[in-house]
């Protein structure tokens, strides 16, 4: 089926209000509803399908059943579902926080980092957000201000109103201020490092933890220059592309779009009511609804009045790939550009006396060092292909019998995945010609 209506996961954080319940009709038994995770495969708050044969299934269960083709070819480079979409009702100020990039988060948290965008749906009088620093500061000053509660003095306070958009790249210090309602599109991550929290206490009566050392490691301590390069989109990056739809019911009362095989489409209804149709099915929509259209589902039509955000995944801008050739004596790591040309290479001496996970860790670190040497972020790498002189269980993607490197039942893809935020393919050396023809191996 092409179109899925989603029910969100709900969060009752202490700074939240009740607008998502009263104005957006979210089903929730409590009185405080801070966030609804409208499009989510994250285990901390999965969204659930409410229509059709998959009603009652989580979105992740649907993807597992139908296969990753429903996400589109542009999503092949992601190990997991790429994005998470939220509504956020900030009745009170959120904590001052920062998110790590993929490389740091995978190494230290076991999940992706977070780049995100905010679309301001509503804002009270004198509402503002914190967005970066007013001036460049040193690591020492940053730490001192965190510990002495003077951090707000150097943060950039940005007044906001309905319709404003901010793009928050990983490493940017930020916070949503009180009396603001926001739609957020972000990477599929729940990693946040808190550095200031107004002295508040949690449900346990204790002050909420700060994450000072981690924040010091990932924060960019410079002013943020607003970048308009996403035009004509609301936001555009390697993780998501967001477009705004407005139907006023008079001049514009209908939109016809198309969902190609390249990417799924997420449609988040900010306001209005009407119908959405795809593949012979027509569903009603209202303010606050969220829909998922599978890749390749073709033509869709939205009628009525609405403000909506449409999110898709585009092709990665600067593609590179890693090829790793493991033999009995050494592992060779190659970096390949978009033209399939070898940019650089490294090697690791294989020593069967060392544990497999230790050797794999060194190989992964050498691969990351290659990327860093050429100033390429780890998430610009679209995949890694690994050839081994062993028999490979292709279904489980593990080395399953001893051979030239004397590994048995070794989960190379899992171990490499602890360091590299990219899909990994593994094959025996006998099959590597196939991977090489696909452009995944450097050798």
C-alpha positions in Angstrom: 0.0 0.0 0.0 1.2 3.5 -0.7 -0.2 5.8 2.0 0.0 5.2 5.7 -1.6 7.4 8.4 0.5 7.4 11.6 -0.2 7.7 15.3 2.7 9.3 17.3 4.7 8.3 20.3 4.1 10.8 23.1 6.5 12.4 25.6 5.5 14.2 28.9 8.8 16.2 29.5 8.6 18.7 32.4 8.7 21.8 30.2 5.7 20.8 28.0 2.2 22.2 27.7 -1.2 20.9 26.6 -1.7 22.5 23.2 -1.0 19.3 21.3 -3.9 17.7 23.2 -6.4 20.6 23.1 -5.6 22.1 19.7 -4.2 19.2 17.7 -6.4 16.4 19.1 -3.6 14.1 20.2 -4.8 11.1 22.1 -3.0 11.2 25.5 -4.2 10.4 29.0 -1.9 12.8 30.8 -2.2 16.6 31.1 1.3 17.5 29.9 2.3 16.6 26.4 5.6 18.1 25.4 6.4 16.2 22.2 4.7 13.9 19.7 7.0 11.8 17.6 4.9 11.8 14.4 7.2 9.9 12.0 9.4 7.7 14.0 11.2 4.3 13.9 13.2 5.1 17.0 12.7 2.5 19.8 12.2 5.4 22.3 9.0 6.4 20.6 7.8 4.6 17.5 4.9 5.8 15.5 2.1 3.3 14.7 0.0 2.8 11.5 -3.7 3.4 11.9 -5.1 2.5 8.5 -5.3 -0.5 6.1 -3.9 -4.0 6.5 -1.0 -2.8 8.6 -3.1 -1.0 11.2 -1.6 -1.5 14.7 1.9 -2.2 13.3 4.7 0.2 14.0 6.3 1.9 11.0 9.5 -0.1 11.6 7.5 -3.4 11.6 6.0 -2.3 8.2 9.4 -1.6 6.8 10.8 -4.9 8.1 7.9 -6.7 6.4 7.9 -4.9 3.1 11.6 -4.3 2.8 13.7 -1.2 2.5 12.6 -0.6 -1.0 9.6 1.3 0.5 12.2 3.9 1.7 13.7 4.5 -1.8 17.1 4.2 -3.4 18.4 7.4 -1.8 18.0 5.7 1.6 20.3 2.8 0.8 23.2 4.7 2.4 21.5 4.7 5.8 21.8 1.8 8.2 18.5 2.8 9.8 15.4 4.8 9.0 17.0 8.3 8.4 14.7 10.8 10.1 12.4 11.6 13.0 9.6 14.1 12.8 8.1 15.8 15.9 5.7 18.4 17.2 7.1 20.2 20.2 5.0 22.3 22.6 7.3 24.4 24.8 5.3 25.9 27.6 8.5 26.5 29.5 12.1 27.0 28.4 13.9 23.9 27.2 17.4 23.1 28.5 20.4 24.6 26.7 21.8 21.6 24.8 24.0 20.4 21.9 23.9 17.3 19.7 27.0 15.3 18.5 27.8 14.4 14.9 27.5 10.9 13.7 31.0 9.8 14.3 31.1 10.9 17.9 27.6 9.6 18.7 28.2 6.2 17.1 31.4 5.8 19.1 30.1 7.0 22.4 26.3 6.4 22.3 25.7 3.6 19.8 23.4 5.6 17.7 23.5 8.5 15.1 24.1 12.1 16.0 21.6 14.8 15.2 21.2 17.6 12.7 17.7 19.1 12.8 15.5 21.9 11.6 12.8 23.9 13.3 9.7 25.3 11.7 7.9 27.7 14.1 4.2 27.0 14.0 3.3 29.5 16.7 5.1 31.8 19.1 4.0 34.0 22.0 4.8 37.7 22.3 8.6 38.3 22.9 9.3 34.6 22.2 12.9 33.7 21.3 15.3 30.8 20.7 18.9 30.3 21.6 21.0 29.6 18.5 24.8 29.5 18.7 27.1 32.0 20.4 27.2 35.7 20.2 30.9 35.6 19.8 33.7 33.0 19.6 34.7 31.6 23.0 37.4 29.2 24.1 36.9 25.7 25.5 38.1 27.0 28.9 35.6 29.8 29.0 32.8 27.5 27.8 33.5 25.1 30.6 33.8 27.8 33.2 30.5 29.4 32.2 28.7 26.0 32.3 30.0 25.4 35.9 29.2 28.9 37.1 25.8 29.2 35.4 26.7 32.2 33.3 26.4 30.5 29.9 23.3 32.5 28.9 25.4 35.7 28.8 27.2 34.5 25.6 24.4 32.8 23.8 22.7 34.2 20.7 19.0 34.9 21.5 16.9 35.0 18.3 13.4 36.5 18.4 11.0 34.3 16.4 7.5 34.4 15.0 5.2 32.0 13.1 6.8 30.8 9.9 10.4 31.2 10.9 12.9 28.4 10.1 16.2 27.5 11.8 18.6 24.8 10.7 20.6 23.4 13.6 23.6 21.4 12.5 25.2 19.0 14.9 27.6 20.7 17.2 25.4 23.9 17.4 24.4 24.9 20.9 20.7 25.7 21.0 17.4 25.8 23.0 13.7 26.4 22.4 12.3 29.2 24.5 8.9 29.2 26.3 5.6 29.7 24.5 6.7 28.3 21.2 5.1 25.5 19.1 7.5 23.9 16.7 7.6 21.2 14.0 11.0 19.5 14.0 12.6 17.4 11.3 15.8 15.7 12.5 18.1 12.7 12.1 16.8 9.5 13.7 18.5 10.0 17.0 17.7 10.7 20.7 21.1 11.9 21.8 21.2 15.2 23.6 23.9 16.8 25.8 22.5 19.2 28.3 24.7 22.1 29.6 22.2 24.4 31.4 18.7 23.7 32.8 17.6 26.7 34.9 18.1 24.8 38.1 15.1 22.6 37.5 14.5 19.2 39.0 13.1 16.1 37.4 10.3 13.8 38.5 12.7 12.3 41.1 13.1 15.6 42.8 16.8 15.9 41.8 18.4 18.3 39.5 18.7 16.9 36.0 22.1 15.8 34.9 24.4 17.9 32.8 26.7 16.3 30.2 29.6 18.7 30.4 32.6 16.7 29.2 30.7 15.4 26.1 29.3 18.8 25.3 32.9 20.2 25.5 34.0 17.6 23.0 31.3 18.3 20.3 30.3 21.9 20.6 31.3 24.4 17.9 32.1 27.5 19.9 31.6 30.2 17.2 28.7 32.4 16.1 26.4 30.8 13.5 26.0 32.5 10.2 22.6 31.8 8.7 22.8 30.0 5.4 20.1 30.4 2.8 21.6 27.8 0.5 18.5 25.5 1.0 16.4 27.8 -1.3 13.9 27.0 -2.8 13.4 24.4 0.0 12.6 25.2 3.6 15.6 23.0 4.5 18.0 20.9 2.5 20.9 18.7 3.7 22.2 15.2 3.2 19.7 13.9 5.8 16.5 15.5 4.7 14.9 17.9 2.2 11.8 19.8 3.5 9.3 21.7 1.4 6.4 23.8 2.5 2.9 23.3 1.0 0.1 25.9 1.4 -3.4 25.4 0.0 -5.7 28.3 0.8 -8.8 26.7 -0.8 -9.3 29.5 -3.3 -6.3 30.4 -5.4 -4.7 27.0 -4.5 -7.1 24.3 -3.6 -5.3 21.2 -4.9 -1.8 19.9 -5.2 -0.7 16.9 -7.3 2.7 15.4 -6.6 4.6 12.2 -7.3 6.5 9.9 -5.0 9.3 8.3 -7.1 11.3 5.2 -6.3 14.1 7.4 -5.1 12.5 8.4 -1.8 9.5 8.1 0.5 7.5 11.2 1.3 6.5 12.3 4.8 3.6 14.8 4.9 3.0 16.6 8.2 -0.2 18.7 8.4 0.4 21.9 10.4 -3.1 23.3 9.9 -6.2 22.9 7.8 -8.4 20.0 6.7 -9.2 18.1 3.5 -8.3 14.8 1.7 -5.2 13.1 0.5 -5.4 10.4 -2.2 -2.8 7.8 -3.5 -3.1 4.5 -5.3 -6.9 4.6 -5.3 -7.2 5.3 -1.6 -8.5 8.6 -0.2 -8.0 9.6 3.5 -9.2 12.7 5.3 -6.7 14.9 7.1 -6.9 17.5 9.7 -4.5 19.7 11.7 -1.8 17.7 13.3 -2.0 14.5 11.1 1.1 12.7 9.8 1.3 10.5 6.6 3.9 8.3 5.1 3.9 7.6 1.4 6.1 4.7 0.3 8.8 5.2 -2.3 7.4 4.3 -5.8 3.8 4.9 -4.8 3.4 7.4 -7.6 0.9 10.2 -8.0 -0.8 11.7 -4.9 -3.3 14.5 -4.6 -4.0 16.8 -1.6 -7.2 18.8 -1.6 -8.6 21.3 0.8 -6.9 24.0 2.9 -3.7 23.3 4.7 -0.2 24.3 5.7 2.1 21.2 5.5 5.7 20.2 5.5 6.7 17.5 2.9 10.0 15.7 3.7 12.0 13.6 1.3 15.5 12.2 1.1 17.7 13.4 -1.8 20.9 11.9 -3.2 24.0 12.6 -1.2 25.9 15.6 -2.4 29.5 14.4 -2.3 29.7 10.6 -2.4 32.7 8.6 -1.4 33.0 4.9 -0.7 35.4 2.7 1.3 36.8 -0.6 0.1 38.4 -3.0 2.7 40.4 -6.0 1.5 41.3 -8.4 4.3 43.8 -11.1 3.7 46.0 -13.4 5.9 48.8 -10.8 6.1 47.2 -7.4 5.9 44.0 -5.4 5.5 44.1 -2.7 2.8 41.6 0.2 3.1 40.9 2.3 0.1 38.9 5.6 -0.3 37.1 5.8 -3.6 35.5 9.0 -5.1 32.3 9.4 -7.1 34.2 8.6 -10.3 35.2 5.3 -8.8 38.9 6.5 -8.7 41.1 5.5 -5.7 41.8 8.7 -3.7 44.0 7.2 -1.0 44.8 4.0 0.9 46.0 2.6 4.2 46.9 -0.8 5.6 46.8 -2.7 8.8 49.1 -5.7 9.5 47.0 -8.8 10.4 48.1 -10.7 13.5 46.0 -13.8 14.2 47.2 -13.6 17.9 45.0 -10.5 18.3 41.3 -10.7 19.0 39.1 -10.2 15.9 37.2 -7.2 17.4 40.6 -5.5 18.2 41.8 -5.9 14.6 38.4 -4.8 13.2 38.5 -1.7 15.5 42.0 -0.8 14.1 40.8 -1.2 10.5 37.8 1.0 11.2 39.9 3.7 12.8 42.3 3.7 9.8 39.2 4.1 7.6 38.0 7.1 9.6 41.6 8.5 9.5 41.4 8.4 5.7 38.2 10.3 5.7 39.6 12.9 8.2 42.8 13.2 6.2 40.7 14.4 3.2 38.4 16.5 5.4 35.4 14.3 4.5 32.8 13.8 7.3 32.1 10.2 8.0 28.5 10.6 7.0 29.6 11.6 3.5 30.6 8.0 2.9 27.7 6.1 1.3 29.0 2.6 2.0 31.8 0.2 2.7 32.6 -3.1 1.0 34.7 -5.7 2.7 36.3 -8.7 1.1 37.6 -11.6 3.3 39.4 -14.9 2.6 36.8 -16.8 4.5 33.4 -18.4 3.9 30.6 -15.8 4.6 27.1 -16.4 5.9 25.4 -13.9 3.5 22.1 -13.9 5.4 23.7 -13.1 8.8 26.7 -11.2 7.2 29.3 -12.9 9.4 32.5 -14.8 8.7 31.3 -18.4 9.5 34.4 -20.6 9.0 38.1 -20.5 9.5 40.4 -19.5 6.6 43.3 -17.3 5.9 42.6 -15.0 8.9 41.4 -17.7 11.3 38.1 -16.0 12.2 35.0 -18.0 12.9 31.5 -16.6 13.6 32.8 -13.0 13.6 30.3 -10.2 13.0 32.5 -7.9 11.0 29.6 -5.7 9.9 28.4 -5.2 13.4 31.9 -4.4 14.7 32.7 -2.0 11.8 29.3 -0.4 12.4 30.4 0.7 15.9 32.7 3.2 14.2 31.4 3.9 10.7 27.9 5.4 10.2 27.4 3.7 6.8 25.9 0.5 5.3 28.5 -2.3 5.1 28.6 -5.2 2.6 30.8 -8.2 3.2 31.7 -11.0 0.9 34.3 -13.7 0.4 37.2 -12.8 -1.9 35.6 -15.1 -4.5 32.5 -12.8 -4.6 34.3 -9.5 -4.5 34.4 -9.1 -8.2 30.6 -8.6 -8.0 31.0 -5.9 -5.3 33.8 -4.3 -7.2 31.6 -4.0 -10.3 28.9 -2.4 -8.1 31.5 0.2 -7.1 31.7 -0.8 -3.4 35.2 -2.1 -3.3 38.4 -0.2 -4.0 40.4 -3.2 -5.0 
